[in-house]
Amino acid sequence: MDVRKTVFTKEIITADEMGQACAPITRVAAMVVVKNPFAGSAQTDLATLFDLSAQFGQSLTEKLVIMLEGQALCYGKAALV
């Protein structure tokens, strides 16, 4: 898979929506931009992309856990095509 770029972001929230101090909340996220190997052609089987996305997920998750510096309380995942 041709990876064009990988982006990591980390935010630490120290105040609630009213501006009052709160216990710090840390959020981390990762994004990978890849070249679509199927661009310009019709495909009926995308299974190879599923396998690759699982590999990306494993690799990125390991790095994100390190960025958290503590136990994860919740998580989410998404894909944009």
C-alpha positions in Angstrom: 0.0 0.0 0.0 1.4 3.4 -1.0 1.1 5.6 2.2 1.2 9.3 1.3 1.2 10.6 4.9 0.4 9.8 8.5 -0.9 12.4 10.9 -1.1 12.2 14.7 -2.8 14.8 16.9 -3.1 15.2 20.6 -5.3 17.6 22.6 -5.5 18.2 26.3 -8.7 19.7 27.6 -8.4 21.6 30.9 -11.7 23.5 31.0 -15.3 22.6 30.4 -17.6 24.3 27.9 -18.3 27.1 30.4 -14.6 27.8 30.9 -14.4 26.2 34.3 -11.4 24.2 35.2 -11.8 20.4 35.0 -9.7 17.3 35.3 -7.5 17.1 32.2 -9.0 15.1 29.3 -6.6 13.8 26.7 -7.7 13.0 23.2 -5.5 11.5 20.5 -6.2 10.6 16.9 -4.3 9.3 13.9 -5.0 9.5 10.2 -3.4 7.7 7.3 -3.7 8.9 3.7 -3.1 6.1 1.1 -3.2 5.9 -2.6 -6.3 3.9 -3.7 -4.9 0.9 -5.6 -8.3 0.4 -7.2 -8.8 4.0 -8.5 -10.1 4.1 -12.0 -11.3 0.5 -12.1 -14.5 -1.3 -10.9 -14.0 -3.8 -8.1 -16.3 -6.3 -6.6 -13.9 -7.6 -3.9 -12.3 -5.2 -1.5 -11.1 -7.8 0.9 -7.4 -6.8 0.4 -8.3 -3.3 1.7 -9.9 -4.8 4.8 -6.7 -6.7 5.6 -4.5 -3.6 5.1 -6.8 -1.4 7.2 -6.6 -3.9 10.1 -2.8 -3.7 9.9 -2.9 0.1 9.9 -5.3 0.0 12.9 -3.0 -2.2 14.9 0.1 -0.1 14.2 -1.6 3.2 14.8 -3.3 2.0 18.0 0.0 1.1 19.5 1.4 4.6 18.9 -1.8 6.3 20.1 -1.8 4.3 23.4 1.7 5.6 24.1 0.6 9.2 23.4 -2.2 8.9 26.0 0.2 8.4 28.9 -2.6 6.6 30.7 -5.5 4.1 30.4 -7.9 4.7 27.5 -11.5 5.3 28.7 -13.2 5.1 25.3 -12.3 4.9 21.6 -13.8 5.2 18.2 -12.7 4.4 14.6 -13.7 5.6 11.2 -12.8 5.4 7.6 -13.2 8.1 4.9 -13.1 7.0 1.3 
